[in-house]
Amino acid sequence: MIEYIRLAFATMLVFLPGSAVARALGRRSASTVLAWTLASLFVAWAVVFAVHSSIRLAVLLLAVIFVGASFVRRRRPRRRGSGEKSSSGGVLAVGVVLGWFLWHVAGAVVGDGLFHEGRVRKLLDFGDLHLRTVDEFKDGGLHPGYAFPLWHELDALVAWLSGLDPDVVMRHESSLLAPIAVAVAYEAGVAVFKSRAAGVAVVVAQLAIFCFGPGHGGSFTTLTQPGAAARQLLVPAAIALFFTGDRAATVAAFGALALVHPTYAVFLLIPLLAVAFWERWAYVAAVVPVGAVLLWLRPIVDQTNTHDPTAATRANDLVQYRDQLVISSPTHFRLAPEVFGRSGAVAVAALLAVPLCAAGVRERWGRFVLGGALIVLLLLEVPWLFVHFSNAVSLSQSRRAAGFVPFPFAFAAGAALLARRVWTVPLALVAGIVFQRLWPGDFEYGLRHGGPAVATWIALAGGVVALVVAVAVRHRLPGPRFGLGAAAAIAFTLPVFVHGAWHWSPSTPTDPQALSPRLVHNLRTKVPKGSTVIAPIQTSYRIEADAPLYIVAAPLTHVANTKANHSVARYRAVKHWVATNDPRVPAKWGATWAIRRGRLYRLAR
């Protein structure tokens, strides 16, 4: 309980500058506060990196931003915007309760979380910070996905202000971010459909797909990591701001998304193309910051081995992801249609609802849902388009664009269009039970069975036909009933929530390969900060998370595949050192400390 209070207090302090800026501009929504908080963090930390200072300067600059924005707010009357009343205390209260429950399913930090924890720890402990400081290798290169560690900076500030170890923050801060995730999802639904009931439907769809469907809290337990934060916080916030017409906050939100997860910013722009003609200035406000970040990242991206890959690299990628692809030849492949419905019952229902959204093609929500879904589906299912798209963003990333079909919005729209009478609500419950039994989801790494391929083809082919018919028919089709639709959406998702509650336990209670407390203590007290340690691969990966140190090598799946990192050479060198204890290996890679058989010792120079 004490840790929860300390995290809550620290989180509130981190968001205060953004809240003050939003209020100074006359906005109060959760999406606006999130956007301006990250913009404030960017300004503060950019100065820190420019002058090679420490986290203390970032705290000071954020305090200055808060005071300055508060002074402006007192002199300027609040201006109401179209999204002003989109958030509500009830929605935030639901998020707070969800956060309390998430606290109990927070397991050990493993996988990518160790990489992110290591970056947070370096931001917290080091002075003389610059962008390269947070890398895992002292003489490596920037990670193209996290070159500017914006989300890591938020985690580091929470750790510094709360006085808690980064490991505690990485495990439990998600409980404090969950209310924001619920609020921005609600605001996105309200902004797209101009209906509070539709906002509720979008929230239940979002929670069903990402939190309860997978069980064990889903990706909501990892909101402290950039990938989940970008998908569950920044994407819905960016959509909400895009459709409410807050241009300045839209720039801030898309800029933050591009820094936190660059490819996700690109993927979000794809379905928004469907409304770009009618929302041209909003689209410009979204494209400009994303384009600026991509131009800055281009030299780093050009150094990756997966960008514009060679024939050998492409062959390796096709082997690695073959279960998620339909491959005719090394230059002719597409995403497997089963990938789109792998998120479970709600995703499958959303795909089936895509053609129905032709009823709203003359309205903004219809263009976004139907047009956006068709653009994403065509991009990933037409081999010529998918191959070129994969060459640009890498195959490991391009397959993830399937998640940017606007599933929650298609589900909410479909429920509102089908719910014409009260009796459809219990029918929706029956349908939810059937869908959950048939397609509970495929959430493991890779693809075992996925969703039904026919649902993807119905969304694509049926959506094209429905669009043509809707444009040709001049008569207005029956509109959505969002209130009854929200009730139907809740009824349909109830079995998914029951499934999630039944599996409400940590997915990884402990890390079986965790370092011993004694070894961690020695690493933090005996080894000087910033030293390079050589150790077996899995041990090395945990060293960078547990102490502010650099390592020689890490698992290949958790290292940026860039020429500067020499990741394969490092991996092979450490394997050779473990087998032979060859002293030339640590000398070559600059290691001054070593761990063998669980024992830490200093290397002779």
Residue pairs with C-beta under 8 A, 6 or more apart in sequence:
3 164
3 168
3 172
4 103
4 172
4 175
4 176
6 162
6 163
6 164
7 158
7 162
7 164
7 168
7 169
7 172
7 173
7 175
7 176
8 176
9 161
9 162
10 157
10 158
10 159
10 160
10 161
10 162
10 164
11 158
11 173
11 176
11 177
13 161
14 37
14 41
14 62
14 154
14 157
14 158
14 161
15 33
15 34
15 37
16 62
16 66
17 36
17 37
17 40
17 62
17 63
17 65
17 66
17 69
18 33
18 34
18 35
18 36
18 37
18 38
18 39
18 40
19 33
19 36
19 37
20 65
20 66
20 69
20 70
20 73
21 36
21 39
21 40
21 65
21 69
22 28
22 29
22 32
22 33
22 35
22 36
22 249
23 69
23 73
23 78
24 69
24 70
24 72
24 73
24 76
25 32
25 36
25 79
25 248
25 249
26 76
26 77
26 78
26 79
26 80
26 81
27 79
27 81
27 83
27 84
27 246
27 249
28 78
28 84
28 87
29 81
29 83
29 84
29 86
29 87
29 183
29 187
29 240
29 244
30 87
30 92
30 180
30 183
30 184
30 187
30 237
31 83
31 86
31 183
31 184
31 187
31 188
31 236
31 237
31 238
31 240
31 241
31 244
31 249
31 253
32 83
32 241
32 246
32 249
34 180
34 184
34 233
34 234
34 237
34 253
35 237
35 238
35 241
35 249
35 250
35 252
35 253
35 256
36 249
36 252
37 154
38 150
38 154
38 234
38 252
38 253
38 256
38 260
39 252
39 255
39 256
40 62
40 65
41 58
41 62
41 150
41 153
41 154
41 157
42 148
42 150
42 255
42 256
42 259
43 61
43 65
44 57
44 58
44 61
44 62
44 65
45 58
45 148
45 150
45 153
46 148
47 53
47 57
47 58
47 61
48 54
48 55
48 57
48 58
48 61
48 129
49 129
49 130
49 131
51 57
52 128
52 129
52 130
53 127
53 128
53 129
54 126
54 127
54 128
54 129
55 123
55 124
55 129
55 156
55 157
55 160
58 153
58 157
59 157
59 160
59 161
62 157
81 244
81 245
81 246
82 191
82 244
82 245
83 187
83 190
83 191
83 240
83 241
83 244
83 246
86 186
86 187
86 190
86 191
86 196
86 199
86 240
86 244
87 183
87 186
87 187
88 186
88 196
91 182
91 183
91 186
91 199
91 203
92 179
92 182
92 183
94 179
94 182
94 203
95 178
95 179
95 180
95 181
95 182
95 183
96 178
96 179
98 178
98 179
98 182
98 207
98 211
98 220
99 174
99 175
99 176
99 177
99 178
99 179
100 175
101 217
101 504
102 174
102 175
102 178
102 217
102 220
102 221
103 172
103 175
104 504
105 216
105 217
105 221
105 504
105 505
105 506
105 507
106 171
106 172
106 174
106 175
106 217
106 221
106 506
107 171
107 216
107 221
107 506
107 507
107 508
107 509
107 510
108 171
108 506
108 508
108 509
108 510
108 511
108 514
109 117
109 167
109 170
109 171
109 511
109 545
110 508
110 511
111 558
112 225
112 227
112 558
113 170
113 222
113 224
113 225
113 545
114 541
114 542
114 544
114 545
114 558
115 136
115 541
115 544
115 545
115 554
115 558
116 152
116 155
116 170
116 224
116 225
116 226
117 166
117 167
117 170
117 545
118 134
118 136
118 544
118 545
119 134
119 146
119 149
119 152
120 152
120 155
120 156
120 159
120 166
120 169
120 170
121 166
121 545
121 546
121 547
121 548
122 133
122 134
122 548
123 129
123 133
123 134
123 149
123 152
123 153
123 156
124 156
124 159
124 160
124 166
124 548
125 529
125 548
126 133
126 529
126 530
126 548
131 142
131 147
131 148
131 149
132 140
132 141
132 142
134 149
134 152
135 141
135 142
135 143
135 550
136 544
136 550
136 551
136 554
136 559
137 550
137 551
137 552
137 565
137 570
138 530
138 532
138 550
138 590
139 589
139 590
140 560
140 562
140 564
140 565
140 566
141 300
141 303
141 560
141 562
141 563
141 564
141 565
142 300
142 560
142 562
142 564
143 560
143 562
144 262
144 297
144 300
144 301
144 303
144 304
144 560
144 562
145 226
145 261
145 262
145 263
145 560
146 152
146 226
147 296
147 297
147 300
148 259
150 226
150 256
150 259
150 260
151 225
151 226
151 229
151 230
151 260
152 226
155 166
155 169
155 170
155 173
155 224
156 166
158 164
158 169
158 173
159 165
159 166
159 168
159 169
162 169
167 545
167 546
169 224
170 224
170 225
171 224
173 223
173 224
174 220
174 221
174 222
174 223
174 224
177 223
177 224
177 229
177 233
178 220
178 223
180 233
181 206
181 220
181 223
181 232
181 233
181 236
182 203
182 207
184 233
184 236
184 237
184 240
185 199
185 202
185 203
185 206
185 207
185 232
185 236
185 408
186 199
186 200
186 202
186 203
187 199
187 236
187 237
187 240
188 199
188 202
188 236
188 237
188 239
188 240
188 243
188 409
189 195
189 198
189 199
189 200
189 201
189 202
189 203
189 408
189 409
189 412
190 196
190 198
190 199
190 240
191 239
191 240
191 241
191 242
191 243
191 244
192 198
192 202
192 239
192 243
192 364
192 365
192 368
192 369
192 409
193 199
193 202
193 365
193 409
193 412
193 413
193 416
193 480
193 482
194 365
195 482
197 482
197 483
197 485
197 486
198 412
198 413
198 416
198 480
198 482
198 485
198 486
200 486
200 489
200 490
201 408
201 411
201 412
201 415
201 416
201 482
201 485
201 486
201 489
201 490
202 408
202 409
202 411
202 412
204 486
204 489
204 490
204 493
205 346
205 350
205 407
205 408
205 411
205 412
205 489
205 493
206 232
206 236
206 408
207 220
207 493
207 497
208 344
208 345
208 346
208 493
208 496
208 497
208 500
209 343
209 344
209 346
209 347
209 407
209 408
210 218
210 219
210 220
210 231
210 232
210 343
211 217
211 218
211 219
211 220
211 500
212 218
212 493
212 496
212 497
212 499
212 500
212 501
213 343
213 344
213 345
213 346
213 440
213 441
213 443
213 496
213 499
213 500
214 344
214 441
214 443
214 500
215 443
215 499
215 500
215 502
215 503
215 504
215 507
216 503
216 504
216 505
216 506
216 507
217 500
217 504
217 507
218 443
218 500
219 227
219 228
219 231
219 232
220 228
220 232
221 507
222 228
223 229
223 232
223 233
226 260
226 261
227 261
227 264
229 260
230 257
230 260
230 261
230 264
231 261
231 264
231 403
234 253
234 256
234 257
234 260
234 261
234 264
235 257
235 264
235 268
235 404
237 253
238 250
238 253
238 254
238 257
238 268
238 286
239 268
241 249
241 250
241 253
242 250
242 272
242 279
242 282
242 283
242 285
242 286
243 279
243 282
243 364
243 368
245 282
247 281
247 282
247 285
248 285
250 282
250 285
250 286
251 285
251 286
251 288
251 289
252 289
254 265
254 268
254 285
254 286
254 287
254 289
254 290
255 289
255 290
255 292
255 293
257 264
257 265
257 268
257 290
258 265
258 289
258 290
258 292
258 293
258 294
259 293
262 290
262 293
262 294
262 297
263 393
263 397
263 400
264 400
264 404
265 290
265 293
266 290
266 294
266 393
267 400
267 401
267 403
267 404
268 286
268 404
269 283
269 286
269 287
269 290
270 372
270 375
270 376
270 379
270 401
270 404
271 368
271 371
271 372
271 373
271 375
271 376
271 404
271 405
271 406
272 279
272 283
272 286
272 368
272 372
273 283
273 371
273 372
273 375
274 367
274 368
274 370
274 371
274 372
274 374
274 375
275 283
275 364
275 367
275 368
275 371
275 372
276 283
278 364
278 367
279 364
294 301
300 562
301 307
303 562
303 563
303 564
304 394
304 560
304 561
304 562
304 563
305 313
305 561
305 562
305 563
306 313
306 317
306 394
306 395
306 396
306 561
307 391
307 392
307 394
308 391
308 392
309 317
309 391
309 394
309 395
311 330
314 330
314 395
315 330
317 394
317 395
317 396
318 325
318 327
318 330
318 333
318 395
320 396
321 395
321 396
321 399
323 336
323 446
323 447
323 448
324 335
324 336
324 339
324 399
324 446
324 447
325 333
325 334
325 335
325 336
325 399
326 333
326 334
326 335
326 336
326 337
327 333
328 383
331 387
332 383
332 384
332 387
333 383
333 386
333 387
334 380
334 381
334 382
334 383
334 386
335 380
335 381
335 386
335 398
335 399
335 402
336 447
336 450
336 453
337 381
337 453
337 456
337 457
338 442
338 447
338 449
338 450
338 451
338 452
338 453
338 456
339 399
339 402
339 447
339 450
339 451
340 347
340 351
340 377
340 402
340 405
340 451
340 455
340 456
340 459
341 347
341 348
341 351
341 439
341 450
341 451
341 452
341 455
341 456
342 441
342 442
342 443
342 447
342 450
342 451
343 403
343 407
343 441
343 443
343 451
344 436
344 439
344 440
344 441
344 443
344 451
344 496
345 432
345 435
345 436
345 438
345 439
345 440
345 441
345 492
345 493
345 495
345 496
346 407
346 408
346 411
346 435
346 492
346 493
346 496
347 407
347 441
347 451
348 435
348 439
348 451
348 452
348 455
349 411
349 414
349 431
349 435
349 492
350 405
350 407
350 408
350 410
350 411
350 414
351 405
351 407
351 410
351 451
351 455
351 456
351 458
351 459
352 414
352 455
352 458
352 459
353 410
353 411
353 413
353 414
353 415
353 417
353 418
354 369
354 370
354 373
354 374
354 410
354 414
354 458
354 459
354 462
354 463
355 370
355 458
355 459
355 462
355 463
355 465
355 466
356 413
356 414
356 417
356 418
356 466
357 365
357 366
357 369
357 370
357 373
357 410
357 413
357 414
357 417
357 463
357 466
358 366
358 370
358 463
358 466
358 467
358 469
358 470
358 477
359 366
359 417
359 470
359 477
359 478
359 479
359 480
360 366
360 367
360 369
360 370
360 413
360 417
360 479
360 480
361 367
361 370
361 371
361 467
361 470
361 471
362 470
362 476
365 409
365 413
366 413
368 406
368 409
369 406
369 409
369 410
369 413
370 463
370 466
370 467
371 467
372 405
372 406
373 405
373 406
373 410
373 459
373 463
374 460
374 463
374 464
374 467
376 401
376 402
376 404
376 405
377 405
377 456
377 459
377 460
377 463
378 385
378 460
379 385
379 386
379 389
379 401
380 386
380 389
380 398
380 399
380 401
380 402
381 456
381 460
386 398
389 398
389 401
390 398
392 398
405 459
411 489
412 482
412 485
412 486
412 489
413 480
413 485
415 428
415 485
415 486
415 488
415 489
415 492
416 480
416 481
416 482
416 484
416 485
416 486
416 488
417 478
417 480
417 481
417 485
418 424
418 485
418 488
419 425
419 428
419 481
419 484
419 485
419 487
419 488
420 478
420 481
420 484
421 484
422 484
424 484
424 488
425 484
425 487
425 488
425 491
426 491
428 488
428 489
428 491
428 492
429 491
429 492
429 494
429 495
431 492
432 491
432 492
432 493
432 494
432 495
432 496
433 495
435 492
435 495
436 495
436 496
436 499
438 452
439 451
439 452
440 499
441 451
442 448
442 449
442 450
442 451
470 477
511 542
513 538
513 539
513 542
514 542
515 523
515 539
515 542
515 543
515 546
516 598
519 595
519 598
519 600
520 546
520 547
522 600
523 533
523 543
523 546
523 547
523 549
523 600
524 546
524 547
526 600
527 533
527 547
527 549
527 593
527 600
529 548
529 549
530 548
530 549
530 550
531 549
531 550
531 592
531 593
532 549
532 550
532 551
532 552
532 589
532 590
532 591
532 592
532 593
533 540
533 543
533 549
533 550
533 551
533 552
533 591
533 592
533 593
533 594
533 595
534 540
534 551
534 552
534 574
534 577
534 585
534 586
534 589
534 591
534 593
534 594
534 595
534 603
535 543
535 551
535 552
535 574
535 594
535 595
535 596
536 574
536 578
536 595
537 553
537 554
537 555
537 571
537 574
537 575
538 555
539 595
540 551
540 552
540 553
540 554
540 574
541 551
541 554
541 555
541 558
543 549
543 551
543 595
544 550
544 551
544 554
549 593
552 570
552 573
552 574
552 585
552 586
552 589
552 591
553 559
553 567
553 570
553 571
553 573
553 574
554 567
554 570
555 571
556 567
556 568
556 571
559 565
559 567
560 567
561 567
570 589
573 585
573 588
573 589
574 585
576 582
576 585
577 585
577 586
578 596
581 596
583 603
585 591
586 592
586 594
586 603
591 603
592 602
592 603
592 605
593 600
593 601
593 602
593 603
594 600
594 601
594 602
594 603
595 601
